[in-house]
Amino acid sequence: DGGITQSPKYLFRKEGQNVTLSCEQNLNHDAMYWYRQDPGQGLRLIYYSQIVNDFQKGDIAEGYSVSREKKESFPLTVTSAQKNPTAFYLCASSMGGRVYEQYFGPGTRLTVT
Amino acid sequence: QKEVEQNSGPLSVPEGAIASLNCTYSDRGSQSFFWYRQYSGKSPELIMSIYSNGDKEDGRFTAQLNKASQYVSLLIRDSQPSDSATYLCAAGGATNKLIFGTGTLLAVQP
């Protein structure tokens, strides 16, 4: 079964703690993305990576960090510096190059109290 | 600021009718356009992509693109209650980044 997996589905943390969200894909896609979705708002790009060992900041990168050590994996760390971390986090991937269709994983709903 | 605008709705249509969803974008350099369907509490699912002016049909779905007017639309024929969802419009430029609208909530009434 080809697809994108994100774990866990729900995550609860106390304020001040760092937390890492997992994203894995077996689609052999070059590009991977992290978005955040808040109620009533569109998807906002946090970080993206078009190739292994390289990634770029999106529109709202402050308080987040990523790594891309393997083609299949693009974990996102939400640090204690992120002021409003409670949100629905979505990972996506695309073939890259001039193929722009992005496919999403099931998402992780993070609640920080 | 590059933007994609959608009416938030809700757009209410009776079962069997045509639902028409609209989207405008601000960046004239946008080259690729997508429609995603998102059920409540779920992740977005890609349903249509369009790159050239005109219409593109896939089953009950038709995407329409007018680059001169910077306008994209999605028509859903023979709407079903299972089509009730939020529809997200997205536009992409020369990079692999997409800009998403806030979505239109569609409610198909049985």
Chai-1 contact restraints between the chains, C-beta under 6 A:
chainA,res_idxA,chainB,res_idxB,connection_type,confidence,min_distance_angstrom,max_distance_angstrom,comment,restraint_id
A,A31,B,N96,contact,1.0,0.0,6.0,A-B,restraint_1
A,G42,B,F100,contact,1.0,0.0,6.0,A-B,restraint_2
A,G42,B,G101,contact,1.0,0.0,6.0,A-B,restraint_3
A,G42,B,T102,contact,1.0,0.0,6.0,A-B,restraint_4
A,L43,B,F100,contact,1.0,0.0,6.0,A-B,restraint_5
A,L90,B,S43,contact,1.0,0.0,6.0,A-B,restraint_6
A,Y100,B,S32,contact,1.0,0.0,6.0,A-B,restraint_7
A,Y100,B,G92,contact,1.0,0.0,6.0,A-B,restraint_8
A,E101,B,L46,contact,1.0,0.0,6.0,A-B,restraint_9
A,E101,B,S49,contact,1.0,0.0,6.0,A-B,restraint_10
A,F104,B,S43,contact,1.0,0.0,6.0,A-B,restraint_11
A,F104,B,P44,contact,1.0,0.0,6.0,A-B,restraint_12
A,P106,B,S43,contact,1.0,0.0,6.0,A-B,restraint_13
A,G107,B,S43,contact,1.0,0.0,6.0,A-B,restraint_14
